[in-house]
């Protein structure tokens, strides 16, 4: 993931799909999907197995949960991502890392109208300033990626869904960001703060959030 996570997080990634076997419940789950979706599904699970092997663990059956979340062995946290030309899995032992969220996206603008659904006015103003300084980054797509990473880290900790509006993101040109999760129905009265890193390389944008245990 473009060097965004510490050594305690094991990442396996690929720029192309692999032809690997699925476990029977996984194959049944994905049997009616398109060929493209089956390839993504298969490849990220292959990568999850490769990353888990570095921890000395076997891959479990990874049928998505009710919210689409992946399944990990006891004592392990992890995250999956896939986009055109890139797939990745990240895993870590829960004794040191409480949660991890990763996301990759193509470095190109969002479709018309999507940014207004993803970003608050203050975030859109921030993106305009960043675009003036670094025009080669698709900042709207990066904000989308960051909010995806935040969700992937937050949901396993709380089992509470997030809307895009629930996370107020500050993106910095130095490759870092912070996300303030607003107080509300899903949070404690004081809300919560998460931090992470982002990078761009080879036509991709990537973001990651790592929450440490303890």
Buried (B, 14 or more C-beta within 10 A) or exposed (E): BBEBBEEBBBBBBBEEBBEEEBBEEBBEBBEEEEEEEBBBBBBBBBBBBBBBBEBEBEBBEBBBEEEEBBBBBEEBBBBBBBBEEBBBBBBBBBEBBBBBBBBBBBBEEBEEEBBEEBBBEEBBEBBEEBBEEEEEBBBBBBBBBBBBBBBBBBBBBEEBEBEBBBBBBBBEEEBEBBBBBBEEEBBEEEEBEBEBBBBBEEEBBBBBBBBEEE
